[in-house]
């Protein structure tokens, strides 16, 4: 199975297949000085003023061949040894993932790094909010580096602190601030892990909590036990799909558009709300539609359709299953008979699954190659550059979250960690029903997550494939 990079270059040279833009065939450094998220699924999204931008990548890395870049990365890793750990997200290109010490989703990776306490530097091959979370959980002596500062996230950018605080103020005018007779607060804020550190901090200060796509239902159950309503941001689709699964009526889930008075709803609609959904979405998962599922079923009778819960509701309803990246990976791995899978998530992960499990037929629901724009900003050239800078004693692109924000964000993370998530199909039974609250410290939060999933391996200093993180 060719990598997504190879597919894109093949489309460019032969015209066989389709990509969402020919710009994907260019080096990402050609867009470092251009306003926007870059080519790919988010290229039509409006980037906020002041979003981080990457300075120019030195010419030697832009002109180097792939073989040369890979050799330089391996040499720098060998020189740095245990002083550096490289984290690779599921949605990263194969040419970067091959150098990762750990492979997983954002929260898994942030905590996997804590199993390597001797690492002075964490190089996060992901996007900005992921590097922020890693910094929140890292030891004070560790630096977190993002190889390309332009690797942001359009969904995370759709909910900023000022807009959320303005929304909160309007909701307080409607609901007040006093708990009801059962002690439940008028509204509990819940932020998806795919959000800025500032919004995690907001949740920490206001009795709120963080969720992942794996534990969103467990988190909402907790929020409903403590509050009459939930304000869910930034992804409307994860919030809607999760609440609908829990039995919340669609009319009790008004959308909050920060550009409209009262978010575009009436006061009565907000009074009747159970979940207030922020007007945000993932541009990767918004590309999937029911027509693609119907086409897959027509071509492959008996196909098993699995989509990510960031997909629109009608897509989740039409699929056979919906689950996080970890759920999707485990579902494929658990299939004992040759199976045809149509998967609705980012193309790099789908292609990697197809290569890893050749006994199955695995393809992306979207026939157009259109990777995550901002994940695609991380290229072996940037990885080689930051590693060689570290060898030279310099630390570029360090991501730092101020301690005031970090303290509040950890509190929201701790509330999540204190919950016992619902077991997924095939998960082993828990060893104990006891679940102590997570300690309130950098080390405590990280240790609690790593301990919850058992030991995590490392390939630092070896040529073995990066282990999948289990947390």
Residue, then its C-alpha position, 0 to 999 in steps of 0.5 A: x500500500x503506497x503512502x499518501x505522499x506517494x499517492x499524491x505524487x502519482x495523481x500529479x504525474x499520471x492523473x490516476x485518481x483525484x486529490x482535493x488540490x494539486x497544491x498537496x504535491x508541493x512542499x509544505x514550506x511553500x505555504x509557511x508565509x501564506x495566510x491559511x491552513x494550507x492545502x488539504x481538508x481545511x484549506x477553505x477554513x478561515x484562519x484567525x488573525x495572529x495564528x502561529x506561523x512558521x519561519x522559513x525552513x533552511x534551504x538545505x532541508x527543502x532541497x534534500x531528497x527523502x533518503x537524505x532526510x531520513x538518514x539525517x533524522x536517524x543520525x540525529x536521533x542516534x546522537x540525541x539518544x534518550x534525551x529526545x522522544x518523538x511522538x507521531x499522531x495517527x494522522x501523520x504522514x508515513x514518512x514522519x511516523x516511521x521515525x516516531x517512538x510512539x504512535x497514537x492519538x493526542x492524549x495517548x501520546x502526551x502521556x506516553x512521553x511520561x514513560x520516558x522521564x529521561x527525555x529532555x525534549x518531546x518532539x510532537x509530530x501533530x498539531x498545536x493543541x496536542x503540543x500544548x497538552x503535552x506541555x501541560x503534562x510534561x515535567x518542568x524540566x522538559x521542553x515540547x517542540x512542534x516541528x512546524x508552528x503552522x500545524x494548527x487545527x481549524x476546529x480548535x480555532x473555531x472556539x476561542x477564549x473570548x467567544x466562549x467567555x462571551x457565550x458564558x456571560x450570556x448564559x449566566x444572564x439566562x440561567x443565573x448561577x445558583x444550583x437547583x434543589x438537587x445541587x446541580x449547576x445551571x450549566x457545565x462546560x465540556x471541551x473536547x481534547x481538540x481545543x486550546x489550553x486556554x479553553x481547557x483552563x476555562x473548563x477547569x475554572x468553571x467546574x467543567x471537564x475535558x473529553x475525548x472521542x473515546x470517553x465523551x459519553x462517560x464525561x457527559x453522564x458526569x456533567x449531567x449529574x452535576x449540571x442541568x445542561x452542558x455547553x459542549x465545544x468546539x465540535x458540534x458533531x461529537x457533541x450531537x452524536x454522543x448526546x443523541x446516543x444517550x437519548x437527548x432529543x435533537x430539539x434539546x441541542x441548540x447550536x451556539x453560533x458566536x456571531x449571532x445574538x444568543x448564539x442564534x437561539x431564543x431564550x426559550x430554546x436555551x431554557x429547554x436545552x440539555x446540550x448547547x453545541x458550539x458551531x465548530x466542526x472537523x473539516x476532515x470528517x465533514x467531507x464524509x457523506x451518506x452517498x459515499x456509504x451507499x456507494x460502498x455498500x453497492x460496490x462491496x455488499x456486506x462491507x463494514x462501515x466504521x466512521x469517527x464520531x466527528x462525522x455529521x449525524x446522518x453519516x454516523x446514523x448510516x454507518x455500522x459503527x462509530x468510534x474514536x481512532x483507537x476504536x477503529x484500529x481495534x475493530x480492524x485488528x479484532x476481525x478474525x476473518x477477511x473483512x471489507x472495511x470502509x472507514x470514515x476518518x483521515x486518509x493517512x490512518x486508513x492507508x496505514x491500516x490497509x498496509x498493516x492488515x493486508x488480509x482485509x480490504x480497507x479503504x477510505x470512504x472519501x475517494x478523493x485524497x484530501x488529508x488533514x491540512x495541518x497534520x500535513x504541514x509536518x514533513x521530514x524536512x522539519x523533523x530533520x531540522x528540529x532534531x539537528x538544531x537540538x544536536x547543535x544545542x538549540x531548541x526551536x519551536x518550543x510550545x509553552x503554556x503559562x502556569x496559570x492556564x496549565x493549573x486550571x487545564x490540569x484540573x479539567x483533565x483530572x476531572x476526566x481522569x477521575x471517571x471510569x470510562x465505559x468498556x469498549x468491545x474486546x477490552x479486558x475487564x478492569x483489575x479493580x473497581x477502585x479508581x482514585x482521583x488523579x493527583x493535582x500535579x504535572x506528574x500525577x495527571x500523567x502517571x494516572x493516565x499511563x497507569x490506567x492502561x498498563x505499561x507502554x513500550x518505547x522504541x527509542x534508539x531502535x529501528x522497530x516500528x513505533x508502538x501503538x499507545x494503549x491508555 
